[in-house]
Amino acid sequence: MITANLKDEVQRAIESEWPGFEQNHPRLAAIIDQNLLAEQAAASIVDDPECQQALQDSSATGLPLEAAPEAIARFVRTHIHTLAA
């Protein structure tokens, strides 16, 4: 299940990566809806083994989702850059 916290964390990662993506791919960036991208990335993240492990570790230790931002940021970075491939 995708939580609001996961969507928020994915959105923050996209916002962090977006300026560089927009600079390198202005035409593509102009037609991509960041909200839809965040929804799709959050849905896909549950299938990524590294992110899944980070989310499980975060849950097991009782830490908030914010304890796994590096894995989420890496996933989002890769996800965004595959759009231009």
Secondary structure as GFF3:
##gff-version 3
##sequence-region A 1 85
A	DSSP	alpha_helix	4	24	.	.	.	ID=ss1
A	DSSP	alpha_helix	26	31	.	.	.	ID=ss2
A	DSSP	alpha_helix	34	45	.	.	.	ID=ss3
A	DSSP	alpha_helix	49	60	.	.	.	ID=ss4
A	DSSP	three_ten_helix	65	67	.	.	.	ID=ss5
A	DSSP	alpha_helix	69	83	.	.	.	ID=ss6
###
